[in-house]
């Protein structure tokens, strides 16, 4: 009976993935465009710049989008050989596509937060979670000695957020973070729950910690940095 249930769950998952993998889906009579593109001019230029600096086996990689990119990680942790590999606007597909140059160096650690831009595109959470898992598998297969740490997606502030395409995403952020926590458990990875760290009582990013309802200000980053220091994340 247990095997039958497992097979049913697996078939259901495959069905969902096949359903969402079409570029255009018909939902209640409407076509919805699933946009997983990433190779814009900013992405390509930033990626090319990253690739001029080879990753070494002793490096700690901060991997993600603009929230990662804006952090002064090397300055905040001067004794740690950090390389910042955040690219503004990046999504799970963009991260996956640029893994080769990172994994070629077999870095000591990768600390990753990704997914908010995928939600902003309106990509269904099951499809995001599947691509997220492909990133995990690729890292584990290509560089098994690299310690991979996942970070949940930060909350947003619905009242002050500047970007219309990001409004109303609080429930989807919670849904995606449930998947991230589950993937961490499934693959035996440490998950740093930044969402819990930064959320107020209403699941919102506090106004005093952000500049636009989405990106952190200096006080917000200091919360992040203090958490890393207090919990000895690099040990």
Residue pairs with C-beta under 8 A, 6 or more apart in sequence:
16 126
17 126
17 127
17 130
19 25
20 34
20 124
20 126
20 127
21 127
22 34
23 33
23 34
24 31
24 32
24 33
24 34
25 31
25 32
25 34
26 32
32 122
34 121
34 122
34 123
34 124
34 127
35 121
35 122
35 123
36 91
36 92
36 93
36 118
36 121
36 123
36 131
37 93
38 89
38 90
38 91
38 93
38 94
38 97
39 94
39 97
40 89
42 87
42 88
42 89
43 87
43 89
43 90
43 94
46 69
46 87
46 88
47 87
47 98
50 83
50 85
50 87
50 98
50 101
51 101
53 83
54 104
54 105
55 61
55 83
55 101
55 102
55 103
55 104
55 105
55 106
55 107
56 81
56 105
56 107
57 105
57 106
57 107
57 108
58 81
58 107
58 108
59 81
59 82
59 83
59 105
59 107
59 108
59 109
60 80
60 81
60 82
60 83
60 107
60 108
60 109
60 110
60 111
60 234
61 82
61 83
61 85
61 102
61 107
61 109
61 110
61 111
62 68
62 71
62 73
62 82
62 83
62 84
62 85
62 86
62 111
63 85
63 86
63 95
63 102
63 110
63 111
63 112
63 113
63 114
64 85
64 86
64 90
64 95
64 112
64 113
64 114
64 151
65 86
65 87
65 88
65 89
65 90
65 91
65 113
65 114
65 116
65 117
66 86
66 87
66 88
66 89
66 90
66 215
67 86
67 113
67 116
67 154
67 214
67 215
67 216
68 84
68 85
68 86
68 113
69 84
69 86
69 87
69 88
70 86
70 215
70 216
70 221
71 84
71 86
71 221
71 224
72 221
73 82
73 84
74 80
74 82
74 84
76 221
76 225
77 225
77 228
77 234
80 234
83 107
85 98
85 102
87 94
87 98
89 117
90 114
90 117
91 114
91 115
91 117
91 118
91 121
91 123
92 114
92 115
92 118
92 128
92 131
92 132
92 134
92 135
93 131
95 112
95 114
95 135
96 131
96 134
96 135
96 138
99 135
99 138
99 139
99 142
100 142
102 110
103 138
103 139
103 142
103 143
103 146
106 143
106 145
106 146
107 143
107 146
108 146
108 147
109 146
109 147
109 148
109 149
109 234
110 139
110 146
110 147
110 148
110 149
111 149
111 151
111 192
111 233
112 135
112 148
112 149
112 150
112 151
113 150
113 151
113 152
113 153
113 154
113 194
114 132
114 135
114 153
115 128
115 132
115 153
115 176
115 180
116 153
116 154
116 156
116 166
116 169
116 173
116 214
118 128
118 131
118 176
119 125
119 128
119 153
119 166
119 169
119 172
119 173
119 176
120 163
120 165
120 166
120 169
121 165
122 165
125 172
125 175
125 176
125 179
128 176
128 179
129 176
129 179
129 180
129 183
132 179
132 180
132 183
133 183
133 187
136 148
136 150
136 183
136 187
136 189
139 146
139 148
140 148
140 187
147 190
148 189
149 189
149 190
149 191
149 192
149 233
150 180
150 183
150 184
150 189
150 190
150 191
150 192
151 191
151 192
151 193
151 194
152 177
152 180
152 181
152 191
152 192
152 193
152 194
152 195
152 196
153 173
153 176
153 177
153 180
153 194
153 195
154 194
154 195
154 198
154 205
154 216
155 170
155 173
155 195
155 198
155 199
155 200
155 203
155 204
155 205
156 166
156 169
156 170
156 173
156 204
156 205
156 213
156 214
157 204
157 205
157 206
157 207
157 210
157 213
157 214
158 167
158 168
158 170
158 204
158 213
159 204
159 207
159 213
160 207
160 210
160 212
160 213
161 167
161 212
161 213
161 214
162 212
162 213
162 214
163 212
163 213
163 214
166 213
166 214
170 203
170 204
173 195
174 195
174 203
177 193
177 195
180 191
181 191
181 193
183 189
184 190
184 191
185 191
192 227
192 233
194 224
197 223
197 224
197 227
198 205
198 206
198 209
198 220
198 223
199 205
200 206
205 213
205 214
205 220
208 217
208 219
209 216
209 217
209 219
209 220
209 223
210 216
210 217
210 220
211 217
216 224
227 233
228 234
